[in-house]
Amino acid sequence: MPSPETTYRKIIHIDMDAFYASVEQRDYPEYRGKPIAVGGSPEGRGGVVATASYEARKYGVRSAMSAKKAQQLCPHVIFVRPRFAVYKEVSQHIREIFGRYTDLIEPLSLDEAYLDVTEDKLNIGSAIEVAQQIKQAIADELQLTASAGVSVNKFVAKIASDINKPNGLKFIGPSAIEGFMEALPVEKFFGVGKVTAEKMKKMGLHTGLDLKQLTEDELVKSFGKAGHFYYRIVRGIDDRPVQPHRETKSMGAEDTFAYDLTELDEMSAELDKIARTVADRLERYALKGRTVTLKIKYHDFKQITRNRSFTEPVGDVDTLQRTAKELLEATGLDEVKIRLLGISVSNFGDLPPRISNAGDPDQLTLF
């Protein structure tokens, strides 16, 4: 147990509620109170849901679900085309609100970020009060709601922000962290995917308390390097600082599909969409790189990467699309089933100053 003299960080994790869908419902009154899904429509081959409103979530509609599946679950769901330029503009306003309280801001995406308010600019002193003021400013200035988690480290703050959604605020203090982590189901651990959670449950590990019974060596033997992280975090230990200006080593995007892709035209269509997302992110941060990497995860969770380097930096959507497709075809596509595709660009060379990590595909890496 830490001594009474221990100085703790004050960390806030802010997560916007159903961000894309909430912006659409704000801007278009006819969508308010109705189930909407932002993303592709179910016509033709069908698209994928990017964000679902809370009215749609009641029917089981979720992000990354196929539009066809969403329509089956909720026949009266309204499909809305995304307006990324608007979401980026709103995100920048949210970031400006954060900046009134601290410069230690680590964005994870357009709609969530960590804030270190150990020493806040307005000398408020209370992280809970800062979180309340930020939530109120977002509501007053943008007519949107956000949920906040407050704790002494990033891991617990992130989990806390999800507890009382939407429009929630949850504080987990130092004395409550260990008990909280012991009671937490393993699937709620940030960074534990479905496959790892199932593996844990087959081993009889259902909660943080179960994980706590294993030594660090036993966890590493079963889960690789992640075992070191599990050993520490279940004891409430997370020393990762909020990193506002980490060097951007790569920038990309990936998508896990609602069903396995088996046809080349399906894969090509998905790569086109992913490449557009990556190109938009590169343009936003005025970046170009010399290496394009394709990531493939198959139905059996085998994962490979293939890359190609260029003599001159690239970042335009045409080059990304063409290169990704050529790399894909070179892997051999006979009787393959693909569950995930990703594209990233790296080898930037000299970077502009103060680039944030908002588009870094590794930004959520815990280990």
C-alpha positions as CSV (number, residue, x, y, z in Angstrom):
1,M,0.0,0.0,0.0
2,P,1.3,3.5,-0.8
3,S,2.3,5.7,2.1
4,P,0.1,8.7,3.2
5,E,2.8,11.0,1.6
6,T,2.3,9.4,-1.8
7,T,1.6,12.0,-4.5
8,Y,-0.9,10.9,-7.1
9,R,-1.5,12.1,-10.6
10,K,-4.9,13.4,-11.4
11,I,-6.0,11.8,-14.7
12,I,-9.2,12.4,-16.6
13,H,-10.4,10.3,-19.6
14,I,-13.0,12.1,-21.6
15,D,-15.1,10.0,-24.1
16,M,-17.8,11.6,-26.2
17,D,-21.1,9.7,-26.2
18,A,-22.0,8.1,-29.6
19,F,-20.0,10.9,-31.1
20,Y,-20.9,10.7,-34.8
21,A,-24.5,9.8,-34.2
22,S,-24.9,12.5,-31.6
23,V,-23.6,15.2,-34.0
24,E,-26.1,14.1,-36.6
25,Q,-29.0,14.2,-34.1
26,R,-27.9,17.6,-33.0
27,D,-27.8,19.0,-36.5
28,Y,-30.9,17.2,-37.9
29,P,-33.9,17.4,-35.6
30,E,-35.7,14.6,-37.6
31,Y,-33.1,12.1,-36.2
32,R,-33.6,13.0,-32.6
33,G,-35.0,10.2,-30.4
34,K,-34.7,7.8,-33.4
35,P,-32.3,4.9,-34.0
36,I,-29.7,5.9,-36.5
37,A,-26.5,4.3,-37.7
38,V,-23.7,6.4,-39.2
39,G,-21.9,4.5,-41.9
40,G,-22.6,2.5,-45.0
41,S,-26.1,1.5,-46.0
42,P,-27.2,-2.2,-46.4
43,E,-27.9,-1.8,-50.2
44,G,-25.7,-3.8,-52.6
45,R,-22.7,-5.4,-50.9
46,G,-23.5,-3.4,-47.7
47,G,-21.4,-1.2,-45.5
48,V,-20.4,-1.1,-41.9
49,V,-21.7,0.8,-38.9
50,A,-19.3,3.5,-37.7
51,T,-21.4,4.7,-34.8
52,A,-24.9,3.9,-33.6
53,S,-27.2,6.2,-31.6
54,Y,-28.2,5.0,-28.1
55,E,-31.7,4.4,-29.5
56,A,-30.2,1.9,-32.0
57,R,-28.0,0.3,-29.4
58,K,-31.0,-0.8,-27.5
59,Y,-31.7,-3.2,-30.4
60,G,-28.1,-4.5,-30.3
61,V,-26.7,-2.3,-33.1
62,R,-23.0,-1.7,-32.5
63,S,-20.0,-0.2,-34.2
64,A,-18.2,-2.4,-36.8
65,M,-21.4,-4.3,-37.4
66,S,-22.5,-4.8,-41.0
67,A,-25.3,-2.6,-42.1
68,K,-27.3,-5.6,-43.1
69,K,-27.0,-7.1,-39.6
70,A,-28.0,-3.7,-38.1
71,Q,-31.1,-3.6,-40.3
72,Q,-32.1,-7.1,-39.2
73,L,-31.8,-6.2,-35.6
74,C,-33.6,-2.9,-36.0
75,P,-35.7,-2.8,-39.2
76,H,-36.5,0.9,-38.7
77,V,-32.9,2.1,-38.2
78,I,-32.0,5.2,-40.2
79,F,-28.7,5.0,-42.1
80,V,-26.8,8.3,-42.2
81,R,-23.7,9.0,-44.3
82,P,-20.8,10.2,-42.2
83,R,-19.6,13.8,-42.4
84,F,-16.0,13.6,-41.3
85,A,-15.2,17.2,-41.9
86,V,-17.9,18.2,-39.4
87,Y,-16.7,15.7,-36.8
88,K,-13.2,17.0,-37.1
89,E,-14.3,20.6,-36.6
90,V,-16.3,19.5,-33.5
91,S,-13.3,17.6,-32.3
92,Q,-11.1,20.6,-32.6
93,H,-13.5,22.7,-30.5
94,I,-13.5,19.9,-27.9
95,R,-9.7,20.0,-27.9
96,E,-9.8,23.8,-27.4
97,I,-12.0,23.3,-24.3
98,F,-9.5,20.8,-22.9
99,G,-6.7,23.3,-23.5
100,R,-8.4,25.8,-21.1
101,Y,-7.5,23.4,-18.2
102,T,-4.3,21.7,-19.2
103,D,-1.7,21.4,-21.9
104,L,-1.1,17.7,-21.0
105,I,-3.6,16.3,-23.5
106,E,-3.2,12.9,-25.2
107,P,-5.8,12.4,-27.9
108,L,-6.7,8.8,-28.7
109,S,-9.2,9.6,-31.5
110,L,-11.5,12.4,-32.6
111,D,-13.8,11.7,-29.7
112,E,-11.6,10.7,-26.7
113,A,-8.5,11.8,-24.9
114,Y,-6.6,11.6,-21.7
115,L,-5.9,14.8,-19.6
116,D,-3.4,15.2,-16.8
117,V,-4.8,17.9,-14.5
118,T,-2.4,17.3,-11.6
119,E,-1.7,21.0,-12.0
120,D,-4.6,22.5,-13.9
121,K,-4.2,26.0,-15.4
122,L,-7.1,27.5,-13.4
123,N,-5.8,26.2,-10.1
124,I,-9.1,24.4,-9.4
125,G,-7.3,21.6,-7.7
126,S,-10.1,19.0,-8.0
127,A,-9.9,16.7,-11.0
128,I,-13.6,15.9,-10.5
129,E,-14.5,19.6,-10.7
130,V,-12.4,20.0,-13.8
131,A,-14.2,17.0,-15.4
132,Q,-17.6,18.5,-14.5
133,Q,-16.6,21.9,-16.0
134,I,-15.4,20.3,-19.2
135,K,-18.6,18.3,-19.5
136,Q,-20.7,21.4,-18.9
137,A,-18.7,23.4,-21.5
138,I,-19.1,20.7,-24.1
139,A,-22.9,20.7,-23.4
140,D,-23.2,24.5,-23.5
141,E,-21.0,25.2,-26.5
142,L,-21.6,22.1,-28.6
143,Q,-24.9,20.7,-27.4
144,L,-23.3,17.3,-27.0
145,T,-22.6,15.0,-24.0
146,A,-19.4,13.4,-22.9
147,S,-18.6,10.9,-20.2
148,A,-15.6,11.2,-17.9
149,G,-13.6,8.9,-15.8
150,V,-11.3,10.3,-13.1
151,S,-8.6,8.4,-11.3
152,V,-4.8,8.4,-10.6
153,N,-3.8,6.6,-13.7
154,K,-4.8,6.2,-17.4
155,F,-6.0,2.6,-17.3
156,V,-8.5,3.1,-14.4
157,A,-9.6,6.5,-15.8
158,K,-10.5,4.9,-19.1
159,I,-12.5,2.1,-17.6
160,A,-14.3,4.6,-15.3
161,S,-15.4,6.7,-18.2
162,D,-17.4,3.8,-19.5
163,I,-19.3,2.9,-16.3
164,N,-22.1,5.5,-16.3
165,K,-22.5,6.2,-20.0
166,P,-24.0,8.3,-21.5
167,N,-23.3,11.7,-19.8
168,G,-21.6,9.9,-16.9
169,L,-18.9,10.9,-14.4
170,K,-17.1,8.3,-12.3
171,F,-14.3,8.8,-9.8
172,I,-12.2,5.9,-8.6
173,G,-9.9,7.0,-5.9
174,P,-6.6,5.5,-4.8
175,S,-8.1,3.4,-1.9
176,A,-10.8,2.0,-4.2
177,I,-8.6,1.0,-7.2
178,E,-7.4,-2.4,-6.0
179,G,-10.9,-3.6,-5.0
180,F,-12.3,-2.2,-8.2
181,M,-9.8,-4.1,-10.3
182,E,-10.3,-7.3,-8.4
183,A,-14.0,-7.2,-9.2
184,L,-13.6,-6.3,-12.8
185,P,-14.6,-9.0,-15.4
186,V,-11.6,-9.8,-17.5
187,E,-13.4,-8.8,-20.7
188,K,-13.6,-5.3,-19.3
189,F,-9.9,-4.9,-19.1
190,F,-8.9,-2.4,-21.8
191,G,-6.6,-4.2,-24.2
192,V,-8.2,-7.7,-23.6
193,G,-9.9,-8.8,-26.8
194,K,-12.5,-11.5,-27.3
195,V,-10.0,-14.2,-28.0
196,T,-7.8,-13.4,-25.0
197,A,-10.9,-13.1,-22.7
198,E,-12.1,-16.5,-23.9
199,K,-8.7,-18.0,-23.2
200,M,-8.7,-16.5,-19.7
201,K,-12.1,-17.9,-19.0
202,K,-11.1,-21.4,-20.1
203,M,-8.3,-21.1,-17.6
204,G,-10.8,-20.2,-14.9
205,L,-9.8,-16.6,-14.9
206,H,-13.1,-14.6,-14.8
207,T,-12.2,-11.5,-12.8
208,G,-9.2,-9.4,-11.8
209,L,-9.1,-11.3,-8.5
210,D,-8.6,-14.5,-10.5
211,L,-5.7,-13.0,-12.4
212,K,-4.2,-11.8,-9.2
213,Q,-3.8,-15.4,-8.0
214,L,-1.2,-16.0,-10.8
215,T,2.5,-15.0,-10.5
216,E,4.0,-12.6,-13.0
217,D,5.9,-15.5,-14.6
218,E,2.7,-17.5,-14.9
219,L,0.9,-14.6,-16.6
220,V,3.8,-14.1,-19.0
221,K,4.0,-17.8,-19.8
222,S,0.3,-17.8,-20.7
223,F,-0.1,-14.3,-22.3
224,G,3.3,-13.3,-23.4
225,K,4.6,-9.7,-22.7
226,A,1.0,-8.7,-21.9
227,G,1.3,-10.7,-18.8
228,H,3.6,-8.1,-17.3
229,F,0.9,-5.5,-17.8
230,Y,-1.9,-7.7,-16.4
231,Y,0.2,-8.3,-13.3
232,R,0.7,-4.7,-12.6
233,I,-2.7,-3.3,-13.6
234,V,-4.7,-5.7,-11.5
235,R,-2.8,-4.2,-8.6
236,G,-3.7,-0.7,-9.7
237,I,-0.2,0.1,-11.0
238,D,0.0,2.1,-14.2
239,D,2.9,4.5,-14.5
240,R,2.3,5.6,-18.1
241,P,2.3,9.4,-18.4
242,V,-0.1,11.4,-20.5
243,Q,1.9,12.0,-23.6
244,P,0.7,15.1,-25.5
245,H,3.4,15.3,-28.1
246,R,4.7,11.8,-28.7
247,E,6.7,11.4,-31.9
248,T,4.4,10.0,-34.6
249,K,6.2,7.0,-36.0
250,S,3.3,5.7,-38.2
251,M,-0.2,6.7,-39.1
252,G,-2.9,4.4,-40.4
253,A,-6.3,2.8,-40.0
254,E,-7.7,-0.7,-40.0
255,D,-11.1,-2.4,-39.9
256,T,-12.4,-5.6,-38.5
257,F,-15.2,-6.9,-40.6
258,A,-18.6,-8.3,-39.5
259,Y,-18.0,-11.3,-41.7
260,D,-15.0,-12.9,-43.3
261,L,-14.1,-11.5,-46.7
262,T,-13.5,-14.2,-49.4
263,E,-13.8,-12.2,-52.6
264,L,-11.2,-9.9,-54.1
265,D,-13.7,-7.2,-55.0
266,E,-14.9,-7.1,-51.4
267,M,-11.3,-6.8,-50.1
268,S,-10.5,-4.1,-52.7
269,A,-13.6,-2.1,-51.7
270,E,-12.6,-2.2,-48.1
271,L,-9.0,-1.2,-48.9
272,D,-10.3,1.8,-50.9
273,K,-12.2,3.0,-47.8
274,I,-9.3,2.4,-45.4
275,A,-6.9,4.2,-47.8
276,R,-9.2,7.2,-47.9
277,T,-9.2,7.4,-44.1
278,V,-5.4,7.1,-43.9
279,A,-5.0,9.8,-46.7
280,D,-7.3,12.1,-44.8
281,R,-5.3,11.7,-41.6
282,L,-2.0,12.2,-43.3
283,E,-3.3,15.4,-45.0
284,R,-4.6,16.7,-41.6
285,Y,-1.1,16.4,-40.1
286,A,0.7,17.4,-43.3
287,L,2.5,14.1,-43.3
288,K,3.9,11.9,-46.1
289,G,5.9,8.7,-45.6
290,R,8.2,6.4,-47.6
291,T,6.8,3.1,-46.4
292,V,3.3,1.7,-46.9
293,T,2.4,-1.3,-44.9
294,L,-0.6,-3.7,-45.3
295,K,-1.9,-5.6,-42.4
296,I,-3.9,-8.8,-42.8
297,K,-5.6,-10.9,-40.2
298,Y,-7.2,-14.2,-41.3
299,H,-10.2,-16.0,-39.9
300,D,-8.0,-18.1,-37.8
301,F,-6.4,-15.0,-36.3
302,K,-3.1,-15.6,-38.1
303,Q,-1.7,-12.1,-38.9
304,I,0.8,-11.0,-41.5
305,T,2.1,-7.6,-42.7
306,R,3.6,-6.7,-46.0
307,N,5.2,-3.4,-46.9
308,R,6.7,-1.4,-49.8
309,S,9.1,1.5,-49.6
310,F,9.3,4.4,-52.0
311,T,12.2,6.7,-52.8
312,E,10.0,9.7,-52.4
313,P,7.4,10.3,-49.6
314,V,3.8,9.4,-50.5
315,G,0.4,10.0,-48.9
316,D,-2.1,10.4,-51.7
317,V,-5.1,8.1,-51.7
318,D,-4.4,6.7,-55.2
319,T,-1.0,5.5,-54.2
320,L,-2.2,4.0,-51.0
321,Q,-5.1,2.2,-52.7
322,R,-2.9,0.8,-55.5
323,T,-0.1,-0.2,-53.2
324,A,-2.3,-1.9,-50.7
325,K,-4.1,-3.9,-53.4
326,E,-0.8,-5.0,-55.0
327,L,0.5,-6.1,-51.7
328,L,-2.7,-8.0,-51.0
329,E,-2.7,-9.8,-54.3
330,A,0.9,-10.8,-53.8
331,T,0.0,-12.8,-50.7
332,G,-2.1,-15.3,-52.7
333,L,-5.8,-15.3,-52.3
334,D,-6.9,-18.8,-53.0
335,E,-9.6,-19.9,-50.5
336,V,-8.6,-17.3,-47.9
337,K,-10.9,-15.7,-45.4
338,I,-9.9,-12.3,-44.1
339,R,-11.4,-10.7,-40.9
340,L,-9.2,-7.6,-40.8
341,L,-7.4,-5.3,-43.1
342,G,-5.2,-2.3,-42.3
343,I,-3.0,0.3,-44.0
344,S,-0.4,2.4,-42.4
345,V,2.3,4.8,-43.6
346,S,5.6,5.3,-41.8
347,N,9.2,6.4,-42.4
348,F,8.3,10.0,-42.3
349,G,11.7,11.5,-41.8
350,D,11.6,15.1,-40.6
351,L,8.2,15.8,-38.9
352,P,6.5,19.1,-38.3
353,P,6.7,20.2,-34.6
354,R,4.1,19.2,-32.0
355,I,2.4,16.5,-34.0
356,S,-0.2,14.8,-31.8
357,N,-0.8,11.1,-31.9
358,A,-4.4,11.2,-32.9
359,G,-4.0,9.1,-36.0
360,D,-1.3,6.7,-34.8
361,P,-2.6,3.1,-35.1
362,D,-0.4,2.2,-32.1
363,Q,-1.8,4.9,-29.9
364,L,-3.8,2.5,-27.9
365,T,-1.0,0.0,-27.4
366,L,-0.6,-0.9,-23.7
367,F,2.3,-3.2,-23.7
